[in-house]
Amino acid sequence: MKHQILSLIFVGFLFTGCKAQNTKNFPTTFTEKSSIIPNDSLGVVDYSSAKNWAVLPGNYPANLKDYPVQNPQDSIDVFYVYPTLIVSDKDERWNVPIDDSIQRKKVLNTAVRLQASAWGSSGSLYIPYYRQAHLRSYSNLESGGTTALLLAYSDLKAAFEYYLEHYNHGRGIILVGHSQGSTHVAALLRDFFDEKPLQNQLVAAYIPGIGFDKNQFCTIPFMDHPDQTGGFVTWNTFKKRFDKEKYKWYKGKVVINPVTWDTTAIAKRELHKGFLFSNGKMYKNSFVTHVGNGVIWISTPHFPYRYLIFTMRNYHIGDVNLFWEDIRENSLLRVQTYLAKKKSFYYAKEGNANYTIP
């Protein structure tokens, strides 16, 4: 198992989060002292306790009420893993304690509000807290980072196992991650879905912010049409003038255009459905989207605060909310396709193969 996770980590080797950090002064060994996980066992987190979940059906945070998630598809679940939120070069921890109040606020006020909300109308949201690895882990794999990432994944694996046993009840599953979250979701796909019966319940996996090969999995395909199900999509967003240092980690990797949901080279501004900004407002027709070699690049978004992003070298942090409405609509389309296939299969199995979906 460890070598599988390592291969995924190396495939997704990049600096996640808002910006690259200076790592030269960080601790370089994973020890009891440098990991700094106070009042927290290095064993498995108890996911039978609701306090270890950021979001569960019936326990949605107030900020989700601003989005159309009140009536999700009752036959679909969405399991979301948030991106790297521990990035400060002053933070010596390798992993965040499960009960860290500052991290929990970041999860709810940033990741859940601006990312997970895009899938909120597609199904019931399940979002576990986990002992996330620090940003430095990706640049110090041999001297502490691998251990930190494996600890983070052990939490998510335990959370997903608990979810399957106690919450899922055979419903269709959408898996979602971003950046570090996509590293871990890819591991969940390999451990629970690839070449396994559970793939029949996979509606789609959205795993942006990491570089993946087209044949990353044995039986889980890269989806290059907007209504495909049972596979994965991924993308990495850059501004028009590439950040060449970051770009090398994605070159040659597979990428979808998250406006057209195929490999169309260019999507005109008029096709962009909506960018959710931090002020809670949606801005549509904001930019032109181009598919490049392993990445997508966009023109400078047209919205009232565009001056704030002129100095950004790439748009990794906005991989999801830049395409918030595009994602929401595409996710619903895949859900509809999945449910229609399931219904058709049911009637065919019952001996009425000529049944037509109304």
LINWO-V578219 format. One record per backbone hydrogen bond with DSSP energy under -0.5 kcal/mol. NH is the residue of the N-H (numbers start at 1). CO is the residue of the C=O. E is the energy in kcal/mol with one decimal. If there is no record, write none. Layout:
# LINWO-V578219
nh=NH co=CO e=E
nh=NH co=CO e=E
This chain:
# LINWO-V578219
nh=5 co=1 e=-2.1
nh=6 co=2 e=-2.5
nh=7 co=3 e=-2.0
nh=8 co=4 e=-1.8
nh=9 co=5 e=-2.6
nh=10 co=6 e=-2.6
nh=11 co=7 e=-2.1
nh=12 co=8 e=-2.1
nh=13 co=10 e=-1.4
nh=14 co=12 e=-0.7
nh=16 co=14 e=-0.8
nh=23 co=21 e=-0.7
nh=26 co=23 e=-1.5
nh=31 co=29 e=-1.1
nh=35 co=31 e=-2.6
nh=36 co=32 e=-0.9
nh=40 co=37 e=-1.1
nh=47 co=45 e=-1.1
nh=49 co=46 e=-1.0
nh=50 co=48 e=-0.5
nh=52 co=49 e=-1.8
nh=53 co=50 e=-1.8
nh=54 co=127 e=-2.4
nh=55 co=127 e=-1.6
nh=56 co=59 e=-0.8
nh=59 co=56 e=-2.8
nh=64 co=61 e=-1.6
nh=65 co=62 e=-1.7
nh=66 co=63 e=-0.7
nh=67 co=64 e=-1.6
nh=69 co=67 e=-2.7
nh=72 co=69 e=-0.6
nh=73 co=121 e=-0.6
nh=76 co=73 e=-1.2
nh=77 co=172 e=-2.9
nh=78 co=124 e=-3.1
nh=79 co=174 e=-2.8
nh=80 co=78 e=-0.6
nh=80 co=126 e=-2.0
nh=81 co=176 e=-2.4
nh=87 co=85 e=-0.8
nh=91 co=88 e=-1.3
nh=92 co=90 e=-0.8
nh=94 co=35 e=-0.5
nh=95 co=35 e=-0.8
nh=96 co=132 e=-1.7
nh=100 co=97 e=-1.8
nh=104 co=100 e=-2.0
nh=105 co=101 e=-1.9
nh=106 co=102 e=-1.9
nh=107 co=103 e=-2.4
nh=108 co=104 e=-2.2
nh=109 co=105 e=-3.0
nh=110 co=106 e=-2.0
nh=111 co=106 e=-1.3
nh=112 co=107 e=-3.2
nh=113 co=108 e=-0.8
nh=114 co=110 e=-2.6
nh=115 co=111 e=-1.7
nh=116 co=111 e=-1.9
nh=117 co=112 e=-1.6
nh=118 co=115 e=-2.2
nh=119 co=116 e=-1.8
nh=120 co=117 e=-1.3
nh=122 co=119 e=-1.5
nh=123 co=119 e=-0.8
nh=124 co=76 e=-2.4
nh=126 co=78 e=-2.7
nh=127 co=55 e=-2.4
nh=129 co=52 e=-2.2
nh=132 co=130 e=-2.3
nh=134 co=94 e=-2.8
nh=135 co=86 e=-2.1
nh=137 co=134 e=-2.0
nh=138 co=135 e=-1.4
nh=139 co=136 e=-1.1
nh=140 co=136 e=-0.7
nh=140 co=137 e=-0.8
nh=143 co=140 e=-1.0
nh=144 co=141 e=-0.6
nh=145 co=140 e=-3.3
nh=146 co=141 e=-1.6
nh=148 co=144 e=-2.1
nh=149 co=145 e=-2.6
nh=150 co=146 e=-2.5
nh=151 co=147 e=-2.1
nh=152 co=148 e=-2.1
nh=153 co=149 e=-2.5
nh=154 co=150 e=-2.2
nh=155 co=151 e=-1.4
nh=156 co=152 e=-1.7
nh=157 co=153 e=-3.0
nh=158 co=154 e=-1.9
nh=159 co=155 e=-2.7
nh=160 co=156 e=-2.5
nh=161 co=157 e=-2.3
nh=162 co=158 e=-2.2
nh=163 co=159 e=-2.6
nh=164 co=160 e=-2.6
nh=165 co=161 e=-2.1
nh=166 co=162 e=-2.5
nh=167 co=163 e=-2.5
nh=168 co=163 e=-2.0
nh=169 co=164 e=-0.6
nh=171 co=168 e=-1.3
nh=172 co=75 e=-1.9
nh=173 co=201 e=-3.5
nh=174 co=77 e=-2.7
nh=175 co=173 e=-0.5
nh=175 co=204 e=-2.1
nh=176 co=79 e=-2.5
nh=177 co=206 e=-2.3
nh=178 co=81 e=-0.7
nh=179 co=208 e=-1.8
nh=181 co=178 e=-2.3
nh=182 co=179 e=-0.8
nh=183 co=179 e=-1.8
nh=184 co=180 e=-2.0
nh=185 co=181 e=-2.4
nh=186 co=182 e=-2.4
nh=187 co=183 e=-1.3
nh=188 co=184 e=-2.1
nh=189 co=185 e=-2.7
nh=190 co=186 e=-2.1
nh=191 co=187 e=-2.5
nh=192 co=188 e=-2.7
nh=193 co=188 e=-0.6
nh=193 co=189 e=-1.8
nh=194 co=189 e=-2.9
nh=196 co=193 e=-2.4
nh=199 co=193 e=-0.5
nh=199 co=196 e=-1.9
nh=200 co=197 e=-2.1
nh=201 co=198 e=-2.0
nh=202 co=199 e=-1.5
nh=203 co=173 e=-2.8
nh=203 co=201 e=-0.8
nh=204 co=173 e=-0.9
nh=205 co=231 e=-1.9
nh=206 co=175 e=-2.7
nh=207 co=205 e=-0.7
nh=207 co=233 e=-2.7
nh=208 co=177 e=-0.7
nh=209 co=235 e=-2.5
nh=212 co=210 e=-0.5
nh=216 co=213 e=-1.4
nh=221 co=219 e=-0.7
nh=223 co=232 e=-2.7
nh=224 co=222 e=-0.6
nh=228 co=225 e=-1.5
nh=230 co=203 e=-1.7
nh=232 co=221 e=-2.6
nh=233 co=205 e=-2.3
nh=238 co=296 e=-2.3
nh=239 co=313 e=-0.6
nh=240 co=298 e=-0.9
nh=242 co=240 e=-0.9
nh=244 co=242 e=-1.2
nh=247 co=243 e=-2.6
nh=248 co=244 e=-1.2
nh=249 co=246 e=-1.7
nh=250 co=247 e=-1.9
nh=251 co=247 e=-1.4
nh=253 co=250 e=-2.7
nh=254 co=212 e=-2.7
nh=256 co=234 e=-2.3
nh=257 co=262 e=-2.5
nh=258 co=256 e=-0.8
nh=261 co=257 e=-3.4
nh=262 co=257 e=-0.5
nh=267 co=289 e=-2.9
nh=268 co=266 e=-0.5
nh=271 co=268 e=-1.9
nh=272 co=268 e=-0.6
nh=272 co=269 e=-1.2
nh=275 co=283 e=-2.2
nh=276 co=274 e=-0.5
nh=276 co=321 e=-2.4
nh=277 co=275 e=-0.7
nh=277 co=281 e=-2.4
nh=280 co=277 e=-2.1
nh=283 co=275 e=-2.4
nh=284 co=282 e=-0.5
nh=285 co=272 e=-2.1
nh=289 co=267 e=-2.3
nh=290 co=297 e=-2.8
nh=291 co=265 e=-2.8
nh=292 co=290 e=-0.5
nh=292 co=295 e=-3.4
nh=294 co=292 e=-1.4
nh=296 co=236 e=-2.8
nh=297 co=290 e=-2.2
nh=298 co=238 e=-2.3
nh=299 co=288 e=-1.7
nh=302 co=286 e=-2.5
nh=303 co=301 e=-0.9
nh=306 co=303 e=-1.8
nh=308 co=305 e=-2.1
nh=309 co=306 e=-1.6
nh=310 co=307 e=-0.8
nh=312 co=309 e=-1.1
nh=315 co=237 e=-1.2
nh=318 co=315 e=-1.5
nh=319 co=316 e=-1.9
nh=322 co=318 e=-2.1
nh=323 co=320 e=-1.7
nh=324 co=321 e=-1.1
nh=325 co=274 e=-1.7
nh=326 co=274 e=-0.6
nh=327 co=323 e=-2.9
nh=328 co=324 e=-2.3
nh=329 co=325 e=-2.3
nh=330 co=326 e=-2.1
nh=331 co=327 e=-3.0
nh=332 co=328 e=-1.9
nh=333 co=329 e=-1.8
nh=334 co=330 e=-2.4
nh=335 co=331 e=-2.2
nh=336 co=332 e=-2.5
nh=337 co=333 e=-2.2
nh=338 co=334 e=-2.7
nh=339 co=335 e=-2.7
nh=340 co=336 e=-2.2
nh=341 co=337 e=-2.3
nh=342 co=338 e=-2.3
nh=343 co=339 e=-2.5
nh=344 co=340 e=-2.6
nh=345 co=341 e=-2.7
nh=346 co=342 e=-2.1
nh=347 co=343 e=-2.3
nh=348 co=344 e=-2.3
nh=349 co=345 e=-2.4
nh=350 co=346 e=-1.6
nh=351 co=348 e=-1.5
nh=352 co=347 e=-2.7
nh=355 co=352 e=-1.8
